[in-house]
Amino acid sequence: MPHAAGTMLGSHAAPYDTQFPHPSWAEQRPEDWWTALGIAVRGALAESDVQPEDVAAICLDTTCCTVVALDEGMVCMHELLR
């Protein structure tokens, strides 16, 4: 969480599990990503002592491109192969 001048005020990482149901397979749950994002944002805010209403933007980065298939209710249809 950088200050407008570029000074880092806080950061936080939250791990999530990868399942290996078969040899050479790796699956992750998008719900775990969402939970980890919330934990990471709250941790960065706590470390920085910045109030949520003072945050202008959030940037998120991942290590690969993954399509998340959703049903009509915006619920993930299955685990994701990585």
Backbone hydrogen bonds, N-H to C=O, Kabsch-Sander energy under -0.5 kcal/mol:
donor,donor_aa,acceptor,acceptor_aa,energy
3,H,7,T,-3.7
6,G,3,H,-2.7
9,L,1,M,-2.7
10,G,1,M,-0.6
19,Q,27,E,-2.9
25,W,22,H,-2.2
27,E,19,Q,-3.1
28,Q,80,L,-1.8
32,D,29,R,-1.2
33,W,29,R,-1.3
34,W,30,P,-2.3
35,T,31,E,-2.2
36,A,32,D,-2.6
37,L,33,W,-2.5
38,G,34,W,-2.0
39,I,35,T,-2.2
40,A,36,A,-2.7
41,V,37,L,-2.7
42,R,38,G,-2.4
43,G,39,I,-2.4
44,A,40,A,-2.5
45,L,41,V,-2.5
46,A,42,R,-2.3
47,E,43,G,-2.5
48,S,44,A,-2.1
49,D,45,L,-1.7
50,V,45,L,-1.0
54,D,51,Q,-2.4
55,V,52,P,-1.7
66,T,64,C,-0.6
68,V,66,T,-0.5
69,A,67,V,-0.7
71,D,75,V,-2.4
74,M,71,D,-2.0
77,M,69,A,-2.4
80,L,28,Q,-2.4
82,R,26,A,-3.2
